[in-house]
Amino acid sequence: MDGSDGWTPNERVWLVCTNLAVNAGGAINVDQKGYGGGAVRANGCGPGAGTFLVNEGSGGGYGGVGGISGTPGGAAYGQVAAPADPGSGGGGSDGSAGGAGGGVVRIQAGSVVVNGTITASGSQGSNWRTGAGAGGSICILCGTFASTGGVVKADGGDGPGNGSDAGGSGGGGRIAIVYDPVAQSALNLTAKPIFKLSAKNGNSIGWGRPGTIYLPDAGFYPREQIYGGQIVIPGFTQWAPASLAIDDGLAVFTNGFQLAVSNDLTVTGLGGFELSNGTVTVSGNLQIQNTVLYWSTTPYPNARSVFRAGPQSAFRVTGNASVGGGSLYLCPIGTNAPTLAVAGNLAFTNLARFYVQSAPTNGASGACGAEVDVAKTLSVSNGCWVCPLSDPTTGGAPLFHLLNLAVDTNAGFNADSSGFHGGYPLANGYGPGGGTGTVNGSGGGGYGGPGGTYSGAAGGSTYGSSNAPTLPGSGAGGVSVSGGWGGGLIRIEADGRAEINGTLTARGGTGSAWTEGGGSGGAINLRCKVLAGTSATLCADGGPAYNGTSGGGGGGGRIAVWYRAMNSNGVWQVSAAQGTGGTGAGDGTIVWGLLPPAGTVFVLR
């Protein structure tokens, strides 16, 4: 298959033999031999073709959908247990062609030995704005399968760019190794296959999704070192490896899966894992050492992640957890709040990021949409950031419950523009204090202070508690595009010491175009036994209108800090000021309070 001309499926090529051996150094290679990439300013080829929009192309799909790039990636298609299709091509850009998809390898033999490589991966586009091709398919039908250090992969191509308008990556392909379970079980007793099996999506700004890996049972896979792909094994609902290393790809487990790692779980490269309605328990330590950071504080919905938790999922670590670079992303896939529970310390170093996305809630004040529980100390070292992301329509927000908190200089919690969504064109902003959006102007979002009025478009009103704020900031109204988003909610309950030498920030977002107003400031709600630190900054300012004048400014947010004892000799900078623009925007509220001592307190009036 050439793939360069779009190739319409007609005849197939099978390798049929008594026995097949791919020796060390040998290869069966059909990389880039699937559906062709889109020409200049054209969509890719194939059922999951990446598309072209404006000046960039999205990734091709097959086993997983392609990565977005201004336009959605190509769709998934084909069969899981008997894959027979090539991967689809990526969309072209305004100057170059997209990447081709991977081809097809189909093998039927009595015994198959792979000590070399079988590969059917998609390719990059030829320009940084072009979409990549999806992985192809590898289908091995055999009596037994053996390997010592071989490679079987059908990976999506990488998106070649690194800017906000880069092309999307290719989705992963499909791999099926279908053997005789009885014969394979006997072979596993003496020669269990040891090899790399991967159907990961490519790397890019707009991530695709992993492809599929099918086996009839779990006799030799997964192993204690796994790579990317959706693991599809009938009846495989739980796994208890002694230790586990996930490297360079997103491993997706089935709905309701129970993963219990007896010792350490290590995630390296661009590794990660995902499950819905399931539980991950790590009885040793969790170590995350990713090599690539998120490009933005607002990840794409299908972005690469270390842990994506669906409804009623929980991630529990009995020992310590450390994130040494890269990103840990705790994300809901549904309406129930995910939980990360660490029985020891949770430490962020080497420019790491921790994104905690709230699930939607019922909109009630104080509703918790995600929870992080750390039994000992949560430490955020220099250059590291924890980013709480509120649900943009219901206002559900993460809760951090800790023993101790330690925030270094040039580090902290960042919830800027992470609250209620700004209004869409000619619509009011989301949240109780959403600003008005009209054809003439955009009112700023309100919260601790009212939002500013502009050209007759009223600013949002105040709401919530000054002493215990439990909602994020509201969005501005929309005129031609979205109004500024409200600031998010930073909600921390520390039973011991909170030492802050860095920044807690929940600013409202800036109006994004002419006449768009600013979102209101969000909220910082900190409660601790001992408050310490020097030169700390706490900010919940309202966002300015576009250019600082064209639209209503966002009202200031709310800051409440409660403690029993203060151990600080530094200067704290605390602000909940209004954003500029329009008229009538107001400052928010700042409350410092002393908690009562432990025990029973009688108040007589």
C-alpha positions as CSV (number, residue, x, y, z in Angstrom):
1,M,0.0,0.0,0.0
2,D,1.4,3.3,-0.9
3,G,-0.9,5.7,1.0
4,S,0.4,8.7,-0.8
5,D,-2.5,8.7,-3.3
6,G,-5.2,8.1,-0.7
7,W,-5.4,4.3,-1.5
8,T,-8.9,2.9,-1.6
9,P,-9.0,-0.5,0.1
10,N,-9.4,-3.4,-2.4
11,E,-7.1,-6.4,-2.0
12,R,-5.3,-7.4,1.2
13,V,-1.9,-9.0,1.8
14,W,-1.6,-11.8,4.3
15,L,1.5,-13.6,5.6
16,V,0.3,-17.2,5.9
17,C,2.9,-19.8,7.0
18,T,3.5,-22.8,9.3
19,N,5.8,-20.7,11.6
20,L,7.0,-17.1,11.5
21,A,10.2,-15.7,13.1
22,V,11.2,-12.1,13.0
23,N,14.8,-12.3,14.3
24,A,16.7,-9.6,16.3
25,G,17.6,-6.8,13.9
26,G,14.9,-7.9,11.4
27,A,11.6,-6.0,10.8
28,I,8.2,-6.0,9.2
29,N,7.7,-2.3,8.5
30,V,4.6,-0.7,7.1
31,D,5.0,2.7,8.7
32,Q,3.3,5.5,6.7
33,K,1.8,2.9,4.3
34,G,-1.8,3.6,5.1
35,Y,-4.2,6.3,4.0
36,G,-2.4,9.4,2.7
37,G,-2.2,12.7,4.5
38,G,-4.2,15.7,3.2
39,A,-2.7,17.8,0.5
40,V,-2.1,21.5,1.0
41,R,-5.4,23.0,2.4
42,A,-7.2,19.6,2.2
43,N,-8.5,17.0,4.5
44,G,-6.6,13.7,4.9
45,C,-7.8,10.4,3.4
46,G,-9.6,7.5,5.1
47,P,-12.7,7.0,7.3
48,G,-10.9,8.8,10.2
49,A,-9.3,11.5,8.1
50,G,-7.9,14.6,9.9
51,T,-9.4,17.9,8.6
52,F,-8.1,21.2,7.4
53,L,-9.4,24.5,8.9
54,V,-8.0,28.0,8.2
55,N,-4.3,27.2,8.3
56,E,-3.8,24.0,10.2
57,G,-4.8,20.3,10.2
58,S,-6.0,17.9,12.8
59,G,-4.7,14.4,13.3
60,G,-6.0,11.2,11.7
61,G,-7.9,8.6,13.7
62,Y,-8.2,4.8,13.7
63,G,-8.0,2.9,17.0
64,G,-8.2,6.3,18.8
65,V,-9.5,9.6,17.6
66,G,-7.0,12.1,16.1
67,G,-5.7,15.1,17.9
68,I,-7.5,18.5,17.6
69,S,-6.0,21.5,16.0
70,G,-8.6,24.2,15.6
71,T,-10.9,21.5,14.3
72,P,-11.7,18.0,15.7
73,G,-9.4,15.1,15.0
74,G,-10.4,12.2,12.8
75,A,-12.9,9.6,14.1
76,A,-12.1,6.1,15.4
77,Y,-13.3,3.1,13.3
78,G,-12.6,-0.6,12.6
79,Q,-12.6,-3.8,14.7
80,V,-10.8,-4.4,18.0
81,A,-10.3,-8.2,17.9
82,A,-9.7,-8.5,14.1
83,P,-8.2,-5.2,12.9
84,A,-7.9,-5.1,9.1
85,D,-7.8,-1.4,8.2
86,P,-5.0,1.1,7.7
87,G,-4.7,4.3,9.7
88,S,-6.1,7.5,8.3
89,G,-4.1,10.5,7.2
90,G,-3.8,13.9,9.0
91,G,-5.2,17.1,7.6
92,G,-3.0,19.4,5.5
93,S,-2.1,22.9,6.4
94,D,-2.0,26.1,4.4
95,G,1.5,25.2,3.2
96,S,2.2,21.5,3.5
97,A,0.7,18.0,3.4
98,G,-0.5,16.0,6.4
99,G,1.1,12.8,7.6
100,A,0.2,9.4,6.3
101,G,-1.4,6.7,8.4
102,G,0.2,3.4,9.2
103,G,-0.4,0.4,7.0
104,V,-1.6,-3.2,7.7
105,V,0.2,-6.3,8.9
106,R,-1.8,-9.5,9.0
107,I,-0.1,-12.8,10.0
108,Q,-1.5,-16.3,10.3
109,A,0.9,-19.0,11.5
110,G,1.2,-21.9,13.9
111,S,3.9,-20.2,16.0
112,V,5.1,-16.6,15.9
113,V,8.4,-15.5,17.3
114,V,9.1,-11.7,17.3
115,N,12.6,-10.8,18.5
116,G,12.9,-8.0,16.0
117,T,10.2,-5.3,15.1
118,I,6.8,-5.3,13.6
119,T,5.7,-1.7,13.1
120,A,2.7,0.1,11.5
121,S,2.9,3.6,12.8
122,G,1.7,6.9,11.3
123,S,3.9,9.8,10.3
124,Q,4.3,13.4,11.2
125,G,3.0,16.0,8.9
126,S,5.6,17.9,6.8
127,N,5.0,21.2,8.5
128,W,4.4,22.3,12.1
129,R,0.8,23.1,11.4
130,T,-0.1,19.8,9.6
131,G,-1.9,16.9,11.2
132,A,-0.2,13.6,11.8
133,G,-1.3,10.2,10.6
134,A,-2.9,7.5,12.8
135,G,-1.3,4.2,13.6
136,G,-2.3,1.3,11.4
137,S,-3.2,-2.3,12.3
138,I,-1.3,-5.4,13.3
139,C,-3.3,-8.6,13.5
140,I,-1.5,-11.8,14.5
141,L,-3.4,-15.1,14.5
142,C,-1.4,-17.9,15.9
143,G,-1.2,-21.0,18.1
144,T,1.6,-19.5,20.3
145,F,3.4,-16.2,20.5
146,A,7.0,-15.8,21.8
147,S,9.4,-12.9,22.2
148,T,12.6,-11.9,23.9
149,G,13.0,-8.2,23.6
150,G,10.9,-7.7,20.4
151,V,8.7,-4.7,19.5
152,V,5.1,-4.6,18.2
153,K,3.8,-1.1,17.7
154,A,1.1,0.8,15.8
155,D,1.6,4.3,17.2
156,G,0.1,7.5,16.0
157,G,2.4,10.1,14.4
158,D,3.6,13.1,16.5
159,G,2.3,16.5,15.8
160,P,5.5,18.4,14.7
161,G,4.7,21.8,16.1
162,N,4.9,23.3,19.6
163,G,2.8,26.4,19.4
164,S,-0.9,27.1,20.1
165,D,-1.8,26.5,16.4
166,A,0.3,23.4,15.8
167,G,-1.2,20.4,14.0
168,G,-2.9,17.6,15.9
169,S,-1.2,14.2,16.6
170,G,-2.4,10.9,15.1
171,G,-4.6,8.5,17.1
172,G,-3.1,5.2,18.0
173,G,-3.7,2.2,15.7
174,R,-5.1,-1.3,16.5
175,I,-3.1,-4.4,17.6
176,A,-4.6,-7.9,18.1
177,I,-2.5,-11.0,19.1
178,V,-5.0,-13.9,19.0
179,Y,-3.4,-17.2,20.2
180,D,-4.6,-20.5,21.5
181,P,-5.0,-19.9,25.2
182,V,-4.3,-23.5,26.2
183,A,-1.1,-23.8,24.1
184,Q,0.1,-20.4,25.1
185,S,-0.5,-21.1,28.8
186,A,1.9,-24.1,28.5
187,L,4.5,-22.0,26.7
188,N,4.2,-19.2,29.3
189,L,5.4,-21.6,32.0
190,T,8.9,-21.7,30.5
191,A,9.1,-18.8,28.0
192,K,6.7,-16.0,28.8
193,P,7.0,-13.4,26.1
194,I,9.0,-10.2,27.0
195,F,8.5,-7.4,24.5
196,K,7.3,-3.9,24.0
197,L,3.6,-3.6,22.9
198,S,2.4,-0.1,22.0
199,A,-0.6,1.6,20.3
200,K,-0.1,5.0,21.7
201,N,-1.3,8.3,20.3
202,G,1.3,10.7,19.0
203,N,2.6,13.7,21.0
204,S,1.4,17.2,20.2
205,I,-0.3,20.3,21.5
206,G,-3.6,18.7,20.5
207,W,-3.3,15.1,21.7
208,G,-5.0,12.2,19.9
209,R,-6.2,9.2,21.8
210,P,-4.6,5.8,22.3
211,G,-5.4,2.9,20.0
212,T,-6.4,-0.6,21.1
213,I,-4.5,-3.7,22.2
214,Y,-6.5,-6.9,22.2
215,L,-5.5,-10.3,23.6
216,P,-7.7,-13.3,24.5
217,D,-6.4,-13.5,28.1
218,A,-4.0,-11.9,30.5
219,G,-1.5,-14.8,30.5
220,F,1.5,-12.7,29.6
221,Y,0.2,-9.1,29.1
222,P,0.1,-6.6,30.6
223,R,3.5,-6.8,32.2
224,E,5.1,-4.8,34.9
225,Q,6.4,-2.3,32.3
226,I,3.7,-1.2,29.9
227,Y,3.3,1.5,27.2
228,G,0.4,3.2,25.6
229,G,-2.9,1.7,24.4
230,Q,-6.4,0.8,25.4
231,I,-6.1,-2.6,27.0
232,V,-8.9,-4.8,25.8
233,I,-8.8,-8.3,27.3
234,P,-12.1,-10.2,28.0
235,G,-12.8,-10.7,31.7
236,F,-9.7,-8.6,32.7
237,T,-11.2,-6.4,35.4
238,Q,-8.5,-6.4,38.1
239,W,-4.7,-6.6,38.3
240,A,-2.2,-6.7,41.2
241,P,1.4,-6.4,39.9
242,A,4.2,-6.3,42.4
243,S,5.4,-3.0,40.8
244,L,4.5,-1.1,37.7
245,A,6.2,1.2,35.3
246,I,4.3,3.1,32.6
247,D,6.5,4.7,30.0
248,D,5.8,7.1,27.2
249,G,2.1,6.4,26.5
250,L,-1.3,6.6,28.1
251,A,-2.5,3.1,29.2
252,V,-6.3,3.0,29.3
253,F,-8.0,0.3,31.5
254,T,-11.6,-0.9,31.1
255,N,-14.6,0.5,33.0
256,G,-14.6,-0.4,36.6
257,F,-11.0,-1.7,36.6
258,Q,-9.3,-2.3,40.0
259,L,-5.5,-1.7,39.9
260,A,-3.5,-2.6,43.1
261,V,0.3,-2.1,42.9
262,S,2.0,-3.9,45.8
263,N,5.1,-1.7,45.7
264,D,6.0,1.3,43.6
265,L,4.3,2.9,40.6
266,T,6.6,4.9,38.3
267,V,5.4,7.0,35.4
268,T,8.1,8.3,33.0
269,G,8.4,10.0,29.7
270,L,4.9,10.9,28.6
271,G,3.3,8.0,30.4
272,G,0.0,7.9,32.1
273,F,-3.1,5.9,32.8
274,E,-6.9,6.3,32.7
275,L,-9.9,4.5,34.1
276,S,-13.6,5.0,34.8
277,N,-15.5,3.8,37.9
278,G,-12.3,2.1,39.1
279,T,-9.7,2.4,41.8
280,V,-5.9,2.6,41.8
281,T,-4.1,1.7,45.0
282,V,-0.3,2.0,45.3
283,S,1.0,0.4,48.4
284,G,4.5,1.8,47.9
285,N,5.5,5.1,46.5
286,L,4.3,7.0,43.4
287,Q,7.0,8.6,41.2
288,I,6.1,10.7,38.2
289,Q,9.0,11.9,36.0
290,N,7.5,13.3,32.9
291,T,9.7,15.0,30.4
292,V,7.2,17.4,28.7
293,L,5.0,20.0,30.4
294,Y,1.6,21.2,29.4
295,W,1.8,24.2,27.0
296,S,-1.0,26.0,28.8
297,T,-2.8,26.2,32.2
298,T,-6.0,25.2,30.4
299,P,-5.4,21.7,28.9
300,Y,-7.4,20.5,26.0
301,P,-10.2,18.1,26.9
302,N,-8.3,15.2,25.3
303,A,-4.9,16.2,26.6
304,R,-2.2,13.9,27.7
305,S,-2.6,13.1,31.4
306,V,-0.9,11.0,34.1
307,F,-4.2,10.1,35.7
308,R,-7.7,10.6,34.4
309,A,-10.4,9.4,36.8
310,G,-13.9,8.7,35.7
311,P,-17.0,8.7,37.9
312,Q,-16.5,7.3,41.4
313,S,-12.8,6.7,40.7
314,A,-10.2,6.9,43.4
315,F,-6.4,7.1,43.4
316,R,-4.8,6.0,46.6
317,V,-1.1,6.0,47.5
318,T,-0.1,4.3,50.8
319,G,3.4,5.8,50.7
320,N,4.8,9.0,49.4
321,A,4.1,10.6,46.0
322,S,6.5,12.8,44.0
323,V,6.1,14.6,40.7
324,G,9.6,15.5,39.4
325,G,8.8,17.5,36.2
326,G,5.9,17.1,33.8
327,S,2.2,17.2,34.8
328,L,-0.1,15.2,37.1
329,Y,-3.6,15.8,35.8
330,L,-6.6,14.6,38.0
331,C,-9.6,14.8,35.7
332,P,-13.2,13.6,35.8
333,I,-14.8,11.7,33.0
334,G,-18.3,12.1,34.1
335,T,-20.2,13.7,36.9
336,N,-18.7,12.2,40.1
337,A,-15.8,13.8,41.8
338,P,-12.4,12.0,41.5
339,T,-10.2,11.6,44.5
340,L,-6.4,11.5,45.1
341,A,-5.5,10.3,48.5
342,V,-1.8,10.1,49.6
343,A,-1.0,8.6,53.0
344,G,2.5,10.1,53.1
345,N,3.9,13.3,51.5
346,L,3.0,14.7,48.1
347,A,5.9,16.7,46.6
348,F,6.2,18.7,43.3
349,T,9.7,19.5,42.0
350,N,11.5,20.3,38.8
351,L,8.9,22.7,37.3
352,A,6.0,20.2,37.8
353,R,2.3,21.0,37.3
354,F,-0.7,19.6,39.1
355,Y,-4.0,20.2,37.4
356,V,-7.1,19.3,39.4
357,Q,-10.3,19.5,37.3
358,S,-13.6,19.6,39.2
359,A,-16.6,17.5,38.0
360,P,-19.9,19.2,37.5
361,T,-21.9,19.6,40.7
362,N,-25.5,20.6,41.6
363,G,-24.4,24.2,41.8
364,A,-24.8,24.5,45.6
365,S,-22.3,26.6,47.4
366,G,-19.5,24.5,48.8
367,A,-20.1,21.5,46.5
368,C,-16.9,19.6,46.0
369,G,-16.1,18.4,42.5
370,A,-12.7,16.9,43.2
371,E,-10.7,16.1,46.4
372,V,-7.0,15.9,47.2
373,D,-6.2,14.4,50.6
374,V,-2.6,14.4,51.8
375,A,-2.0,12.9,55.2
376,K,1.3,14.6,55.7
377,T,2.9,17.5,53.7
378,L,2.0,18.9,50.3
379,S,5.1,20.7,49.1
380,V,5.3,22.9,46.0
381,S,8.9,23.7,45.1
382,N,10.3,26.7,43.2
383,G,8.8,26.8,39.7
384,C,6.0,24.4,40.4
385,W,2.3,25.1,40.3
386,V,-0.9,23.5,41.5
387,C,-3.8,24.6,39.2
388,P,-7.4,24.0,40.6
389,L,-9.9,24.1,37.7
390,S,-13.5,24.8,38.7
391,D,-16.4,23.4,36.6
392,P,-17.1,26.4,34.3
393,T,-20.9,26.0,34.4
394,T,-21.9,24.7,37.8
395,G,-19.0,26.2,39.9
396,G,-18.0,22.9,41.5
397,A,-14.4,23.2,42.7
398,P,-11.6,21.1,44.1
399,L,-10.9,20.8,47.9
400,F,-7.4,20.3,49.2
401,H,-7.3,18.6,52.7
402,L,-3.8,18.4,54.1
403,L,-1.8,18.1,57.3
404,N,0.8,20.6,56.3
405,L,1.4,22.9,53.3
406,A,4.7,24.3,52.1
407,V,4.8,26.7,49.2
408,D,8.2,27.9,47.9
409,T,9.1,31.2,46.2
410,N,8.1,31.5,42.6
411,A,5.6,28.7,43.1
412,G,2.1,28.2,44.4
413,F,-1.6,27.7,43.5
414,N,-2.8,29.3,40.2
415,A,-6.6,29.5,39.6
416,D,-6.5,32.5,37.3
417,S,-9.4,32.5,34.8
418,S,-10.4,29.0,36.1
419,G,-13.9,29.9,37.4
420,F,-17.3,30.4,35.7
421,H,-17.2,30.6,32.0
422,G,-17.6,34.0,30.3
423,G,-20.8,34.5,28.3
424,Y,-20.9,33.3,24.7
425,P,-21.8,35.9,22.0
426,L,-24.8,38.0,23.1
427,A,-25.2,35.9,26.3
428,N,-24.7,36.6,30.0
429,G,-21.7,35.3,31.8
430,Y,-22.0,32.1,33.9
431,G,-22.3,32.2,37.6
432,P,-24.5,34.0,40.2
433,G,-22.7,37.3,39.3
434,G,-22.5,36.8,35.6
435,G,-22.2,40.0,33.6
436,T,-24.8,41.0,30.9
437,G,-23.9,40.5,27.2
438,T,-25.7,42.7,24.6
439,V,-25.1,43.8,21.1
440,N,-23.6,47.0,22.5
441,G,-21.4,45.9,25.3
442,S,-20.4,43.5,28.0
443,G,-20.9,43.8,31.7
444,G,-18.1,42.6,34.0
445,G,-18.6,39.6,36.3
446,G,-19.4,40.2,39.9
447,Y,-18.5,38.4,43.1
448,G,-17.0,40.1,46.2
449,G,-17.6,43.4,44.4
450,P,-20.0,44.2,41.6
451,G,-19.0,44.0,38.0
452,G,-18.6,47.1,35.9
453,T,-21.3,48.4,33.5
454,Y,-20.5,49.2,29.9
455,S,-22.8,50.8,27.2
456,G,-25.9,49.8,29.1
457,A,-24.7,46.2,29.7
458,A,-25.0,45.7,33.5
459,G,-22.3,44.3,35.6
460,G,-22.9,41.2,37.7
461,S,-24.0,41.4,41.3
462,T,-22.2,40.3,44.5
463,Y,-22.8,36.9,46.1
464,G,-21.3,34.4,48.5
465,S,-19.8,34.6,51.9
466,S,-16.9,36.9,52.8
467,N,-15.9,34.7,55.7
468,A,-16.0,31.3,53.9
469,P,-16.1,31.7,50.2
470,T,-16.9,28.4,48.4
471,L,-17.7,29.4,44.9
472,P,-15.4,30.6,42.0
473,G,-15.8,34.0,40.3
474,S,-18.4,34.7,37.6
475,G,-17.8,35.4,33.9
476,A,-18.4,38.6,32.0
477,G,-21.1,38.9,29.3
478,G,-20.3,38.1,25.7
479,V,-20.7,40.3,22.7
480,S,-18.8,39.0,19.6
481,V,-16.9,36.3,21.5
482,S,-16.7,34.9,25.0
483,G,-16.4,37.4,27.9
484,G,-13.6,37.0,30.4
485,W,-13.8,34.0,32.7
486,G,-14.1,34.3,36.4
487,G,-11.2,33.4,38.7
488,G,-11.3,30.0,40.2
489,L,-11.5,28.8,43.8
490,I,-8.5,27.9,45.9
491,R,-9.9,26.0,48.9
492,I,-7.3,24.6,51.3
493,E,-7.9,23.0,54.7
494,A,-4.6,22.3,56.6
495,D,-4.9,20.7,60.0
496,G,-1.3,21.7,60.8
497,R,1.1,24.3,59.4
498,A,0.6,26.3,56.2
499,E,3.9,28.0,55.2
500,I,3.5,30.2,52.1
501,N,6.5,31.9,50.6
502,G,5.0,32.0,47.1
503,T,1.7,32.9,45.5
504,L,-2.0,31.9,45.7
505,T,-3.7,33.6,42.8
506,A,-7.3,33.5,41.5
507,R,-7.6,36.5,39.1
508,G,-10.4,37.0,36.8
509,G,-9.8,36.7,33.0
510,T,-9.4,39.7,30.6
511,G,-12.0,40.5,28.0
512,S,-10.9,38.7,24.8
513,A,-12.0,41.1,22.2
514,W,-13.4,44.6,21.6
515,T,-16.2,45.5,24.1
516,E,-15.7,42.2,26.1
517,G,-15.7,42.7,29.9
518,G,-13.5,41.1,32.5
519,G,-14.4,38.2,34.7
520,S,-14.6,38.7,38.4
521,G,-11.9,37.7,40.8
522,G,-12.2,34.2,42.2
523,A,-11.7,33.1,45.8
524,I,-9.0,32.0,48.2
525,N,-10.3,30.1,51.3
526,L,-7.4,29.0,53.5
527,R,-7.9,27.5,57.0
528,C,-4.9,26.2,59.0
529,K,-3.6,25.8,62.6
530,V,-0.4,27.8,62.1
531,L,0.1,30.3,59.3
532,A,3.7,31.0,58.4
533,G,5.8,32.4,55.6
534,T,7.5,35.5,54.3
535,S,6.7,37.7,51.2
536,A,3.6,35.8,50.3
537,T,1.2,37.0,47.7
538,L,-2.6,36.3,47.7
539,C,-4.6,37.8,44.8
540,A,-8.2,37.6,43.7
541,D,-8.4,40.7,41.5
542,G,-11.1,41.2,39.0
543,G,-10.1,40.9,35.3
544,P,-9.8,44.1,33.2
545,A,-12.0,44.7,30.1
546,Y,-10.4,44.5,26.7
547,N,-7.7,47.1,26.5
548,G,-8.6,48.0,30.0
549,T,-11.5,50.2,28.8
550,S,-13.8,48.4,26.3
551,G,-16.2,46.5,28.5
552,G,-17.0,46.4,32.2
553,G,-14.3,45.5,34.6
554,G,-14.6,42.4,36.8
555,G,-15.5,42.9,40.4
556,G,-12.9,41.8,43.0
557,G,-13.1,38.3,44.4
558,R,-13.1,37.1,48.0
559,I,-10.1,36.1,50.3
560,A,-10.6,34.6,53.7
561,V,-7.6,33.3,55.8
562,W,-8.4,31.7,59.1
563,Y,-5.7,30.4,61.6
564,R,-5.1,29.8,65.3
565,A,-1.5,31.1,65.4
566,M,0.6,33.3,63.2
567,N,4.3,32.7,62.7
568,S,5.4,35.1,60.1
569,N,7.7,38.1,60.1
570,G,7.4,39.0,56.4
571,V,5.2,41.3,54.4
572,W,2.2,39.7,52.8
573,Q,0.7,41.3,49.7
574,V,-3.0,40.7,49.6
575,S,-5.4,42.1,47.0
576,A,-9.0,41.6,45.8
577,A,-9.2,44.8,43.6
578,Q,-11.7,45.6,40.9
579,G,-10.7,45.2,37.2
580,T,-10.6,48.3,35.0
581,G,-13.3,49.1,32.5
582,G,-16.7,50.7,32.4
583,T,-18.3,52.1,35.5
584,G,-19.3,50.8,38.9
585,A,-17.0,47.8,39.3
586,G,-16.1,47.3,43.0
587,D,-13.4,45.8,45.1
588,G,-13.8,42.4,46.7
589,T,-13.5,41.3,50.3
590,I,-10.5,40.3,52.5
591,V,-11.1,38.6,55.8
592,W,-8.4,37.6,58.4
593,G,-9.8,35.6,61.2
594,L,-8.7,33.6,64.3
595,L,-10.0,30.1,64.7
596,P,-11.1,29.0,68.2
597,P,-8.8,26.6,70.0
598,A,-9.5,22.9,69.9
599,G,-12.1,21.6,72.3
600,T,-15.5,22.9,73.4
601,V,-16.2,26.6,73.2
602,F,-19.2,28.3,75.0
603,V,-20.3,31.7,73.7
604,L,-22.4,33.7,76.1
605,R,-24.2,36.8,75.0
